[in-house]
Structures are given as C-alpha cells and as structure tokens.
Amino acid sequence: MGLPARGVYVVWLWLPHGCHLPVPPPGLWLPAGLYAYTGSAQRALPARLGRHLAGGSARHWHVDYLRAEAQVVGADVWPEAPREAECELAARLAASLPGAFRPPRFGASDCRCPGHLVGWGPKGGRVAAYEAPERLHPELRPVLRSSPRPWQERRSTR
C-alpha cells in the first residue's frame, strides 16, 4: 500500500440493512447507512488497515463485528498522525454534518472519548464528509475508494 508505519485512518463502511451487533454491553442495534470508523496504528499501519479492509472471521475488536455485516467502501489515512488524533478525527466526523450519531464507546476501549464510530442513517446528510475527507483535515488522503456514492447503488438483498 505504500503507507508509513504509523498514522490514523478512517474506514468507510456501508451497512445495507439494520443489524444487531453482539458487542458489550449488552449489544448494539445499528440502522442501515454509512459509517466511518476511526482507528490508529503506531507500528503497523498497512497491516492494521489491510485487516480492516479484508475482513475475516476473527472478531477481536468492535469494528470486526460491524465489518462482518457491512461492506468497506473507502479508507482514508492521516499519515504519521499521533494516536490522539484518532479521537479528534472521530469528533470532527461527528460534528461535520447534522444527523450524525456515535454509538457509545464503540471502538474506544483504550481512551476516554465518546466512541470511534460515526454513523449517518440511510437518509442522513453524509455526502460531504465522504466525498471531501480533506475537509476533516488537510493532510488526510484517500487510500481506497470503491464507490463514490454507495448509498445510491442498488441495495443488497442480504
């Protein structure tokens, strides 16, 4: 992927249907829509990001449960960013558009922020943050984009 060893990333996920995720406590219902998961890696950014993009059956983190139900539609990276930027980026995403919501503590077991997952329901105003990630931070650069507007594509029959 040609990425540095450390940085902060956003994985964009499209959830075509609402689902219940068996994550503590006592589970979480997520509506269909676009989601942005922020994460960080301090030593192996390409491997961490690759794991999220590939999915798989091993479920260690909250995002693994979401990844099993959702399709990755993009990823952005903030190269060489410090770990704390992960929380800042999640906050910027949540504040970027009306209608955004943050499932409490999702992906934030090692920090004190409200959570690292930001969602926009199926009719939420999500286009600007997805289509212009540099608005969140000027150093954010796209790594992968599989669809410019996943919410406008034919819905999955899952």
N, C-alpha and C positions, 0 to 999 in steps of 0.2 A: 504493500500500500504506500510505501514511501513516507511514513509518518514518523515523527520523533518518538522517543521512548515515553515521554510524559505529556499530559495535557488533559483537557476537559472536552467532553463530547456531548452531543445531543443525538439520540437515536429517535427518529420519527417513525411512529407505528400507526397503522390504520387498523382499527378494530371494526369489522363489518357488521358485527352483531353485539348486543349486550351480553355480558357474561359475569359469572361469579368466580372470583379467584380465591383459592383456599390459602390465603396468606393471613398471618396473625395480625391483630386479633379481630374478631372471630371469622374473618373472611371479608371480602370486598366485592361489591357489585360495581361494574363499570359499564356505562352505556356505550353504544356504538359511537364511533367518532375518531378524530385524530388525536394522538397522544405524543408528547415529547418527553423522553426520559433523559435526564442529565446524569452523567457519571464522570468519573475521573480515573486516571491510571498514572501512577508515579514512576513505574518502571517498565511496563509492557503495554503501552497504548495500542499498538497494532493487534496484539493477541486479544486484549480485552474487547476491543471494538469488533474484531473478527468473530469472537464468540457470540456477541450480541447479534451480529448480522446473520450468522449461520443458524442460530437457534440450536436445537438439540433436545435430548431427553433429560439431561441432568438439570435439576432445579435447585439451585443454591440460594439465589437472590430473588427478591420480589419480582424484578423485571423478567426473570426466567418464566414465571407463571403467565405473565402478560404476553411474552414472546410466543408462548405455545398457542395462543389464541389469535394473535394479531400478525399482520404482515409488515415487515420493515419496508418503508417507502423512501427512506433517506437517512443520511447521517451527516452531521457537521462536526468539525473539530476546531477547538481553540488550542493550537499547538503551544506547548511549553507553559501553559497556564498553571498556576499553583492550585492545589487541591481545594482551597477555599472558594475558588471561582465557580466550582460546581454548584454551590448553594446560591451564589449571586446570579448565575445564569438561570437557574430554576425560578428565582424570584422575578427576573426580568421577563421570562417567558410568561409567567402567571400575570404579570402586570401589563403585558403587551397588548392584550385585547380583552374587551368585555366578554363575559361568559366563560372565561377560563376557570377551571377548578383544579384543586390539588388534593388528591386523596391523602388523608393524614398519615404522615410518617412513611409513606411509600418510598422505599429505596434510601431512607435516611437513618438507618440504624446506627451509623457511626458519626452522626453530627446532631445538632440541635435545631435544624431548620424544619419548617413545616412538611417538607417532602420534596422528592426529586422527580415526581411525575406530574405533568401538567396536561390536562385534557380539555378538549373542546367537543361538545356534543355534536351530533350529526348535522345540526344546522347552525353551529356556532361560528363566530367570526374568526376563522383560523387562517385565512389565506395569507395575510401579511407576514406573520411570523414564519410560516413555512416557506413562502416564496422569496422572502428577503431576510435571511438569517443575519446578514451583516448589520441589520438594524439593532440586533441584540448586542452585538459587539463588533467593532470594525475589523478585528483580527479573525473572526470566525470565518472559516472557509468550507465550502461544500466538499464532501468526500465522495458521496454516493447519492444519486437521486434516481430512483426508479420510475417515478411518476410525478409530473408537475402538480397534478390535482387528483389524488387518489379518491377523494370523496365524490368526484364527478364520473368515475368509472362505474361499470356495471357492478352491482352488488354481488357479493359471494353468496352461494346457496348453502353455505355451512349451517 
